[in-house]
């Protein structure tokens, strides 16, 4: 799977790191084409995992954004835009400036997403978008499927991994 820049060529940070981490900000966001991969199959579950570090020192919360309302948990229009919906899981606070491992397990059977922070399952919700045709084409990083930028503060991501199956909670805890 090859990363496609949507606005600017990829930029990397090595500030305090031994390697490089991909920058996400209002000029750098991406999509991963998945046509022709096992992820394009509507019956396959899959898992995404990555490490992220905010460019801000303030605590923030994770919001999972979709074009469909979420059935469980705190769901609301994203920034008063009723065409996008965000799910804010409980206990999803991230320490500003610290590395955090984010893992999302997508179940196509029950159309759910389970979210893990630092190996801990913090909740799941259901959404019709999991089985939509949009997921057969791209996975978006740093923007929504309309290819619009959504981040409020710059961040970096590292060690992005994609599995063509649902990882078990024990696997995620061991990986963390």
C-alpha positions, 0 to 999 in steps of 0.5 A: 500500500502506497501513501498518497499525499493529498495536498503536499508531499510527505514531511517528516520530523525527527525532533527527539526521535531516532528515526522519522515520524510522518507529520500531520497538519493543515498542509500534510494529509494522506490517503492509502489506496486499498483497491486490490488488497484484502482490505477492499473485500467487504467481508474482511475485518481489519485493524489499524494501529499507529503511534501518535504524538501531538504538537500541543502540550494540552490534553486532548480527546480522540474523536472518530469521524464518519459520514454516518451517525454512531449508534453507541456512545457520545455521538454528535455532529462534527463542528456543527456539520451535520454531514459528518459525525464524531464519536467521542469515547469515554476515557479517550484523553491523550496527554499532550506531547506524549507518544500514544498507541492508537489501535482501531479494530474494524468488524465488518460483520456487526459494523463496529469499531473498537478503539484501544489506547495504549493497549486498553480497550476504551470502547466501541461503537457501530456505524453503517460506514464500516461496510460502505463502498468508501472503505473499498477505495481508501483509508484516510489519514489526517482528513475525512473521506471528502479529503478535507483537513480536520486537525486542530493541532499538528501531530506526528504519527509513526509505526503505522500498521494495517492487518487484514484481520481483527486483532484480539485484545491480548495481541494488542496489549502485547504489541503495546 
